[in-house]
């Protein structure tokens, strides 16, 4: 390539990169897709994988029974219930990239059981102690499931289920715990009761704290300064999100825990007296959750150090039709599984980042690059 054209190409490329940086500033806009129902009046979104498949639960129109669902490419299908248990409810909580779903199914006469849906069928993954009660709450691509199951005396403990074996993760000195999310390394985030501050009090009186477990050691993540905290999401770097109280009034704020420090993410309104909670974090560090203000609750996206109301990122037409209330998952492509209120009631929805056309700023930057290249050539010829 002649040197003069190489320099032109470099100038345009640099200008386009500069313009693209301008265009990329700030959060993306989103397109909302209604995932529908299984024939009933409502659905709720709970988990999403890297393929954009989603799970949650929906009423099915047959006496308003609740069924776990798997949504894929525009189609929602029921995952049914555990075999032989009749028309009892089921709830999907987490989904991995193989389309395997973890959740809870209500078992006739014995109560809720943790399940794993794979290879087209729902399987009861067992129990920790004498009681069969449990819930699957998170799953990774290795098929490991975390959640909560009852011990022999009925106290619920966090667990990890791996290759047919359910492992008790214990507590932080109190009575109960729950695993809510699991990453690719098998690290679990959740909450556990700590020992009471007063040793004269029974263990059941202790507050709950967010934890991070590697399967052998459960680490107390502390709080933002208040009495309690809960971890709800974790990414593959071990960054944890959740909610924590930060004062004596137990007002809760979303937090991000990384590098040994718990950071307060604030609220949508910016007022500390409002509440918020984070539910998931992707591998880019984007966080989703909910925030309350003016007697309302809206879903949020926290990215690049700023919290934004997801409703403000919808098109004007969709903002008039929907209110995104709760968000429960975000994948690395930025797709978000959420629950929104619309004219037909509660619906599980998928929020997909809008890929913009080349912006005026980008095209202008490219044009300026060409002008600058041409001017340098003219100046060179005069010399």
BELNOR-V726088 format. One record per run of one state. SS is the DSSP state (2 for helix, 1 for strand, 0 for the rest). FROM is the first residue (numbers start at 0). LEN is the number of residues. If there is no record, write none. Layout:
SS,FROM,LEN
SS,FROM,LEN
//
This chain:
0,0,2
2,2,22
0,24,5
1,29,5
0,34,8
1,42,6
0,48,5
1,53,6
0,59,6
1,65,7
0,72,2
1,74,4
0,78,11
1,89,6
0,95,5
1,100,7
0,107,3
1,110,8
0,118,2
1,120,4
0,124,9
1,133,6
0,139,5
1,144,6
0,150,5
1,155,7
0,162,2
1,164,6
0,170,1
1,171,11
0,182,5
1,187,7
0,194,8
2,202,3
0,205,2
1,207,6
0,213,4
1,217,3
0,220,8
1,228,6
0,234,5
1,239,6
0,245,6
1,251,7
0,258,2
1,260,6
0,266,9
1,275,6
0,281,5
1,286,7
0,293,2
1,295,8
0,303,2
1,305,4
2,309,4
1,313,1
0,314,1
2,315,6
0,321,1
1,322,8
0,330,5
1,335,7
0,342,2
1,344,9
0,353,6
2,359,23
0,382,1
//
